[in-house]
Amino acid sequence: MQRKTGEKIPRLSRRLLCAASLVRRGARAADVGCDHGKLAAWLICSGQASSVVATDINPLPLQKAQELFRGLGIEDRTRTVLCAGLDGVLPNEAQDIVIAGIGSEVTTGIIQNASWLKEEDRRLILVPASHHERVRAFLYRQGYELLSEQAVFEAGHCYSVMHARFCGCTREIFPAFAALGLIRPQQGADAAAYCARELEKARRVRQNTNDPQKAFRAQQVENFILAELGQSTDGL
Ligand SMILES: C[S@@+](CC[C@H](N)C(=O)[O-])C[C@H]1O[C@@H](n2cnc3c(N)ncnc32)[C@H](O)[C@@H]1O
């Protein structure tokens, strides 16, 4: 896609840049919960996406996104929709769908409400704001699979940028996989920080729960992470 003169590529945080880079070149994309609209604008101005439908449930953020698109002269390749999730999006205008900065429950609800996402050629790019383990468990239970995950440490938070697609195979996943997904400590500093946090969380759960099943699951997560770190579980 040729950039028009005057289009400036907006700067994205590392988290959003990582998510935006996963959109396939030339794809029709959706940015759900677009807020400021910077990710959608980046996708167009960089030539990564051919069009973007940007949705938000609140009018004020959507207005900000509209102003940004107007200022950049990219209204012809963007559409803004005031709606919950993907409710106002047509299946043929969104091959690659980004849902970033939204909590796990809302994120999974948005996916659940759009049954047309269950096609192998579509891609989900998810950066949940909370409970990553619930998103992973939901994806596999619904027949999606993770293609990649990247940990991004930003503003004191550990995020996972998840890249997923529908494969039709529904599965229950183990607690350790729910906790880490495809992230491993050897993948770099952000991934190591992510694993360290999950280890700490599992330890806290195991030490503070009276539920033996919960303690057992937490212990499994701990053992898995320690094994990945190459540390012994002796003496725990
Ligand atoms: C924290 S901001 C995240 C913005 C951007 N995606 C990011 O990751 O930086 C969350 C945005 O999602 C919008 N939002 C929350 N729930 C939504 C829903 N169910 N459907 C669409 N937008 C939603 C909010 O209005 C807000 O603008």
The ligand as an SDF file (V2000), in Angstrom:
LIG
                    3D

 27 29  0  0  0  0  0  0  0  0999 V2000
   -7.5850    0.4970   28.3020 C   0  0  0  0  0  0  0  0  0  0  0  0
   -8.2560    0.9510   26.7520 S   0  0  0  0  0  0  0  0  0  0  0  0
   -7.1850    0.0610   25.6690 C   0  0  0  0  0  0  0  0  0  0  0  0
   -6.9230    0.8300   24.4230 C   0  0  0  0  0  0  0  0  0  0  0  0
   -5.9720    0.1450   23.4380 C   0  0  0  0  0  0  0  0  0  0  0  0
   -6.6060   -0.9680   22.7820 N   0  0  0  0  0  0  0  0  0  0  0  0
   -4.7210   -0.2990   24.1400 C   0  0  0  0  0  0  0  0  0  0  0  0
   -4.5080   -1.4880   24.3420 O   0  0  0  0  0  0  0  0  0  0  0  0
   -3.9340    0.6010   24.5340 O   0  0  0  0  0  0  0  0  0  0  0  0
   -9.7300   -0.0100   26.6340 C   0  0  0  0  0  0  0  0  0  0  0  0
  -10.6920    0.5330   25.6010 C   0  0  0  0  0  0  0  0  0  0  0  0
  -11.6290   -0.4890   25.3170 O   0  0  0  0  0  0  0  0  0  0  0  0
  -12.9360    0.0550   25.2980 C   0  0  0  0  0  0  0  0  0  0  0  0
  -13.8480   -1.0540   25.6330 N   0  0  0  0  0  0  0  0  0  0  0  0
  -14.0750   -1.6480   26.8190 C   0  0  0  0  0  0  0  0  0  0  0  0
  -14.9560   -2.6490   26.7010 N   0  0  0  0  0  0  0  0  0  0  0  0
  -15.2820   -2.7120   25.3790 C   0  0  0  0  0  0  0  0  0  0  0  0
  -16.1480   -3.5370   24.6100 C   0  0  0  0  0  0  0  0  0  0  0  0
  -16.8570   -4.5170   25.1570 N   0  0  0  0  0  0  0  0  0  0  0  0
  -16.2380   -3.3150   23.2840 N   0  0  0  0  0  0  0  0  0  0  0  0
  -15.5350   -2.3150   22.6950 C   0  0  0  0  0  0  0  0  0  0  0  0
  -14.7040   -1.4950   23.3770 N   0  0  0  0  0  0  0  0  0  0  0  0
  -14.5840   -1.6980   24.6970 C   0  0  0  0  0  0  0  0  0  0  0  0
  -12.8830    1.1840   26.3180 C   0  0  0  0  0  0  0  0  0  0  0  0
  -13.8770    2.1500   26.0760 O   0  0  0  0  0  0  0  0  0  0  0  0
  -11.4760    1.7300   26.0850 C   0  0  0  0  0  0  0  0  0  0  0  0
  -11.4470    2.7500   25.1220 O   0  0  0  0  0  0  0  0  0  0  0  0
  1  2  1  0
  2  3  1  0
  2 10  1  0
  3  4  1  0
  4  5  1  0
  5  6  1  0
  5  7  1  0
  7  8  2  0
  7  9  1  0
 10 11  1  0
 11 12  1  0
 11 26  1  0
 12 13  1  0
 13 14  1  0
 13 24  1  0
 14 15  1  0
 14 23  1  0
 15 16  2  0
 16 17  1  0
 17 18  1  0
 17 23  2  0
 18 19  1  0
 18 20  2  0
 20 21  1  0
 21 22  2  0
 22 23  1  0
 24 25  1  0
 24 26  1  0
 26 27  1  0
M  CHG  2   2   1   9  -1
M  END
$$$$
